[in-house]
């Protein structure tokens, strides 16, 4: 597991910082937020960690 996000009652996802870090690769500003490819770094697997792993998903980070 590289990172984790939880779905809230308002329909948004929020990063769970205890498991890892999520960032955007090549972010582009859009009217509804910042869009880019998801890059994750996991904090749970010390033997073989995922560090800035390009997971193959796209996400929009909003300022909510």
N, CA, C and O atoms as a MOPAC input file, in Angstrom:
PM7 MOZYME 1SCF
protein

 N      0.84700 1    -1.17200 1     0.00000 1
 C      0.00000 1     0.00000 1     0.00000 1
 C      0.88900 1     1.23000 1     0.00000 1
 O      1.77200 1     1.36500 1     0.84700 1
 N      0.65500 1     2.12600 1    -0.95000 1
 C      1.47300 1     3.33000 1    -1.04400 1
 C      0.84400 1     4.49300 1    -0.30000 1
 O      1.55600 1     5.25500 1     0.35400 1
 N     -0.46400 1     4.65300 1    -0.38000 1
 C     -1.14700 1     5.74400 1     0.31000 1
 C     -2.62500 1     5.39400 1     0.40600 1
 O     -3.07900 1     4.41100 1    -0.17900 1
 N     -3.37000 1     6.20500 1     1.15000 1
 C     -4.77100 1     5.89800 1     1.38500 1
 C     -5.54800 1     7.20000 1     1.52900 1
 O     -5.05300 1     8.16600 1     2.11100 1
 N     -6.77900 1     7.22100 1     0.99000 1
 C     -7.67100 1     8.37000 1     1.15100 1
 C     -9.04700 1     7.85800 1     1.56100 1
 O     -9.50700 1     6.82400 1     1.07600 1
 N     -9.69600 1     8.59200 1     2.45700 1
 C    -11.02200 1     8.22000 1     2.95000 1
 C    -12.08200 1     9.09900 1     2.32100 1
 O    -11.85200 1    10.27900 1     2.05400 1
 N    -13.24700 1     8.51400 1     2.08800 1
 C    -14.38600 1     9.20500 1     1.48800 1
 C    -15.24000 1     9.77800 1     2.61000 1
 O    -15.65000 1     9.03500 1     3.50200 1
 N    -15.52000 1    11.07900 1     2.59000 1
 C    -16.31500 1    11.69400 1     3.65100 1
 C    -17.78500 1    11.78700 1     3.23900 1
 O    -18.14400 1    11.48400 1     2.10200 1
 N    -18.62200 1    12.20800 1     4.17800 1
 C    -20.06300 1    12.29600 1     3.93200 1
 C    -20.42200 1    13.36900 1     2.90900 1
 O    -21.53000 1    13.35200 1     2.37300 1
 N    -19.51900 1    14.29700 1     2.62800 1
 C    -19.76800 1    15.35100 1     1.63800 1
 C    -19.36700 1    14.93400 1     0.22500 1
 O    -19.49900 1    15.72000 1    -0.71300 1
 N    -18.88100 1    13.71000 1     0.06800 1
 C    -18.52000 1    13.21200 1    -1.25500 1
 C    -17.09500 1    13.51100 1    -1.67700 1
 O    -16.74800 1    13.33700 1    -2.84500 1
 N    -16.26600 1    13.95600 1    -0.75300 1
 C    -14.86900 1    14.26800 1    -1.05200 1
 C    -13.95900 1    13.20100 1    -0.45800 1
 O    -14.34300 1    12.49100 1     0.47200 1
 N    -12.76100 1    13.09600 1    -1.00000 1
 C    -11.74500 1    12.20900 1    -0.45300 1
 C    -10.72700 1    13.04100 1     0.31200 1
 O    -10.39300 1    14.15700 1    -0.08700 1
 N    -10.23900 1    12.48600 1     1.41300 1
 C     -9.24200 1    13.15900 1     2.24000 1
 C     -8.08900 1    12.20200 1     2.48700 1
 O     -8.29100 1    11.03400 1     2.81700 1
 N     -6.89000 1    12.70900 1     2.32400 1
 C     -5.68800 1    11.90100 1     2.49800 1
 C     -5.53700 1    11.47800 1     3.95800 1
 O     -5.69100 1    12.29100 1     4.87000 1
 N     -5.23500 1    10.20100 1     4.16600 1
 C     -4.92500 1     9.69700 1     5.50300 1
 C     -3.41100 1     9.74200 1     5.67400 1
 O     -2.69500 1     8.86900 1     5.18300 1
 N     -2.93300 1    10.76400 1     6.37300 1
 C     -1.50700 1    11.04400 1     6.47400 1
 C     -0.73600 1     9.97600 1     7.23700 1
 O      0.48800 1     9.90300 1     7.12200 1
 N     -1.43500 1     9.13800 1     8.02100 1
 C     -0.74300 1     8.09800 1     8.77700 1
 C     -0.17500 1     7.02000 1     7.86000 1
 O      0.83600 1     6.40300 1     8.19500 1
 N     -0.80400 1     6.78000 1     6.70900 1
 C     -0.41500 1     5.70300 1     5.80400 1
 C      0.59200 1     6.12600 1     4.74500 1
 O      1.40500 1     5.31600 1     4.30000 1
 N      0.54100 1     7.39300 1     4.33900 1
 C      1.44200 1     7.83700 1     3.28800 1
 C      1.14100 1     9.24600 1     2.83600 1
 O      0.31100 1     9.94400 1     3.41900 1
 N      1.82400 1     9.64800 1     1.79500 1
 C      1.67800 1    10.98800 1     1.24300 1
 C      1.24600 1    10.88000 1    -0.21500 1
 O      1.77300 1    10.06500 1    -0.97200 1
 N      0.28300 1    11.70900 1    -0.59800 1
 C     -0.19700 1    11.75300 1    -1.97500 1
 C      0.14200 1    13.12100 1    -2.54900 1
 O     -0.11400 1    14.14800 1    -1.92000 1
 N      0.71400 1    13.13000 1    -3.73700 1
 C      1.01200 1    14.38800 1    -4.43000 1
 C      0.66600 1    14.23400 1    -5.90100 1
 O      0.36100 1    13.13700 1    -6.36900 1
 N      0.71500 1    15.34000 1    -6.62000 1
 C      0.39600 1    15.32900 1    -8.04500 1
 C      1.65500 1    15.52300 1    -8.86900 1
 O      2.47900 1    16.39000 1    -8.57600 1
 N      1.79200 1    14.71000 1    -9.89700 1
 C      2.88800 1    14.82900 1   -10.85300 1
 C      2.38700 1    15.66400 1   -12.02500 1
 O      1.29700 1    15.41000 1   -12.53800 1
 N      3.15300 1    16.64100 1   -12.45300 1
 C      2.76500 1    17.56000 1   -13.52900 1
 C      1.40700 1    18.21100 1   -13.27600 1
 O      0.51200 1    18.09100 1   -14.11300 1
 N      1.22700 1    18.89800 1   -12.14100 1
 C     -0.06800 1    19.50100 1   -11.82700 1
 C     -0.41900 1    20.64200 1   -12.77500 1
 O      0.44300 1    21.41100 1   -13.19900 1
 N     -1.71100 1    20.72800 1   -13.09500 1
 C     -2.22700 1    21.78000 1   -13.98000 1
 C     -3.40500 1    22.44600 1   -13.28500 1
 O     -4.32600 1    21.76500 1   -12.83500 1
 N     -3.38000 1    23.77100 1   -13.19500 1
 C     -4.45800 1    24.52600 1   -12.55900 1
 C     -5.69900 1    24.48500 1   -13.43100 1
 O     -5.63100 1    24.76200 1   -14.62900 1
 N     -6.84300 1    24.13700 1   -12.82800 1
 C     -8.14100 1    24.08600 1   -13.48500 1
 C     -9.11700 1    24.93300 1   -12.67100 1
 O     -8.82100 1    25.27300 1   -11.52500 1
 N    -10.28100 1    25.28200 1   -13.24000 1
 C    -11.26000 1    26.06300 1   -12.46700 1
 C    -11.73800 1    25.36400 1   -11.19000 1
 O    -12.07000 1    26.03600 1   -10.21400 1
 N    -11.77700 1    24.02800 1   -11.18000 1
 C    -12.26600 1    23.30000 1   -10.00500 1
 C    -11.15400 1    22.80100 1    -9.09400 1
 O    -11.43900 1    22.08400 1    -8.13400 1
 N     -9.90700 1    23.14900 1    -9.35300 1
 C     -8.78400 1    22.72500 1    -8.51600 1
 C     -7.53500 1    22.50500 1    -9.33900 1
 O     -7.34600 1    23.13000 1   -10.38200 1
 N     -6.69400 1    21.62300 1    -8.87000 1
 C     -5.44200 1    21.29000 1    -9.54900 1
 C     -5.50300 1    19.81700 1    -9.92700 1
 O     -5.74600 1    18.96800 1    -9.07000 1
 N     -5.28700 1    19.50700 1   -11.19400 1
 C     -5.38900 1    18.13600 1   -11.69300 1
 C     -4.00300 1    17.62000 1   -12.06600 1
 O     -3.14900 1    18.37300 1   -12.53400 1
 N     -3.79600 1    16.32800 1   -11.85000 1
 C     -2.52400 1    15.71900 1   -12.21500 1
 C     -2.52500 1    14.22800 1   -11.94900 1
 O     -3.49300 1    13.67900 1   -11.42200 1
 N     -1.44100 1    13.58400 1   -12.31400 1
 C     -1.27000 1    12.15500 1   -12.06100 1
 C     -0.86100 1    11.94600 1   -10.60100 1
 O     -0.04400 1    12.69600 1   -10.06500 1
 N     -1.43000 1    10.93000 1    -9.97000 1
 C     -1.17800 1    10.67300 1    -8.55600 1
 C      0.16400 1     9.97400 1    -8.36700 1
 O      0.45900 1     8.96600 1    -9.00900 1
 N      0.97300 1    10.54300 1    -7.46000 1
 C      2.24500 1     9.97100 1    -7.04500 1
 C      2.14200 1     9.74000 1    -5.53600 1
 O      1.79600 1    10.65800 1    -4.79100 1
 N      2.43900 1     8.52600 1    -5.08400 1
 C      2.26000 1     8.19500 1    -3.67400 1
 C      3.55600 1     7.69400 1    -3.05100 1
 O      4.35700 1     7.01600 1    -3.69400 1
 N      3.73900 1     8.04700 1    -1.77500 1
 C      4.84100 1     7.53700 1    -0.97100 1
 C      4.24100 1     6.89300 1     0.26600 1
 O      3.53800 1     7.55000 1     1.03400 1
 N      4.51400 1     5.61400 1     0.46100 1
 C      3.95500 1     4.88600 1     1.59400 1
 C      4.84200 1     4.94200 1     2.81500 1
 O      6.06700 1     4.98100 1     2.70300 1
 N      4.21500 1     4.94500 1     3.99900 1
 C      4.94500 1     4.98000 1     5.26500 1
 C      4.89100 1     3.65000 1     6.00900 1
 O      5.50700 1     3.52700 1     7.06700 1
 N      4.18000 1     2.65800 1     5.49700 1
 C      3.91900 1     1.44400 1     6.26300 1
 C      4.88500 1     0.29500 1     5.97300 1
 O      5.08600 1    -0.54700 1     6.84800 1
 N      5.48000 1     0.22400 1     4.81100 1
 C      6.32300 1    -0.91000 1     4.44300 1
 C      7.79200 1    -0.47900 1     4.45900 1
 O      8.28800 1     0.11500 1     3.50200 1
 N      8.47100 1    -0.78700 1     5.55500 1
 C      9.86900 1    -0.38200 1     5.68800 1
 C     10.81800 1    -1.28400 1     4.90000 1
 O     11.91800 1    -0.86100 1     4.54600 1
 N     10.40500 1    -2.51900 1     4.62200 1
 C     11.25200 1    -3.46500 1     3.90400 1
 C     11.40000 1    -3.11900 1     2.43500 1
 O     12.50000 1    -3.20400 1     1.88900 1
 N     10.32200 1    -2.73400 1     1.79200 1
 C     10.34300 1    -2.34100 1     0.38500 1
 C      9.30600 1    -1.23000 1     0.18000 1
 O      8.21000 1    -1.49000 1    -0.31500 1
 N      9.64700 1    -0.01100 1     0.55400 1
 C      8.67300 1     1.08200 1     0.47000 1
 C      8.45600 1     1.56600 1    -0.96200 1
 O      9.34200 1     1.47500 1    -1.81200 1
 N      7.26600 1     2.07700 1    -1.20000 1
 C      6.98400 1     2.78500 1    -2.44800 1
 C      7.32500 1     4.24800 1    -2.20300 1
 O      6.74500 1     4.88900 1    -1.32700 1
 N      8.26100 1     4.77000 1    -2.97400 1
 C      8.67700 1     6.15900 1    -2.81900 1
 C      8.38900 1     6.87700 1    -4.13000 1
 O      8.96800 1     6.56500 1    -5.17000 1
 N      7.47500 1     7.85300 1    -4.05700 1
 C      7.02600 1     8.63200 1    -5.22200 1
 C      6.62400 1     7.69700 1    -6.36300 1
 O      7.09000 1     7.83600 1    -7.49400 1
 N      5.75800 1     6.75200 1    -6.04500 1
 C      5.27000 1     5.73000 1    -6.97600 1
 C      4.13100 1     6.30500 1    -7.80900 1
 O      3.12600 1     6.75400 1    -7.25800 1
 N      4.27900 1     6.29600 1    -9.11900 1
 C      3.24400 1     6.76500 1   -10.04200 1
 C      2.20000 1     5.66000 1   -10.15000 1
 O      2.44700 1     4.64200 1   -10.79700 1
 N      1.03400 1     5.84400 1    -9.52800 1
 C      0.06300 1     4.76600 1    -9.37300 1
 C     -0.83100 1     4.55000 1   -10.59200 1
 O     -1.49600 1     3.51800 1   -10.67900 1
 N     -0.86600 1     5.48400 1   -11.52700 1
 C     -1.68100 1     5.31700 1   -12.72500 1
 C     -3.05200 1     5.95400 1   -12.63500 1
 O     -3.87200 1     5.77900 1   -13.53600 1
 N     -3.32000 1     6.69400 1   -11.56000 1
 C     -4.59400 1     7.39000 1   -11.39100 1
 C     -4.39800 1     8.88500 1   -11.60100 1
 O     -3.28900 1     9.40700 1   -11.49400 1
 N     -5.49400 1     9.55400 1   -11.90000 1
 C     -5.51000 1    11.00800 1   -12.00800 1
 C     -6.44800 1    11.54300 1   -10.93600 1
 O     -7.47700 1    10.93400 1   -10.64700 1
 N     -6.09200 1    12.68900 1   -10.34100 1
 C     -6.90900 1    13.25400 1    -9.27500 1
 C     -6.99100 1    14.75800 1    -9.43600 1
 O     -6.16100 1    15.37800 1   -10.10000 1
 N     -8.01700 1    15.33600 1    -8.80900 1
 C     -8.17000 1    16.78300 1    -8.72700 1
 C     -8.06600 1    17.16100 1    -7.25300 1
 O     -8.87100 1    16.71000 1    -6.43900 1
 N     -7.09100 1    17.97600 1    -6.90900 1
 C     -6.95000 1    18.50600 1    -5.53900 1
 C     -7.72300 1    19.81300 1    -5.49000 1
 O     -7.47000 1    20.71800 1    -6.28600 1
 N     -8.65500 1    19.91400 1    -4.57000 1
 C     -9.42700 1    21.14900 1    -4.41800 1
 C     -8.94500 1    21.88900 1    -3.17900 1
 O     -8.16100 1    21.35800 1    -2.39200 1
 N     -9.41500 1    23.09900 1    -3.01400 1
 C     -9.01400 1    23.91400 1    -1.87200 1
 C    -10.07100 1    23.89800 1    -0.78500 1
 O    -10.18700 1    24.84800 1    -0.01100 1
 N    -10.84400 1    22.82000 1    -0.72200 1
 C    -11.90500 1    22.71700 1     0.29700 1
 C    -11.29100 1    22.36300 1     1.62300 1
 O    -12.00300 1    22.22700 1     2.61700 1

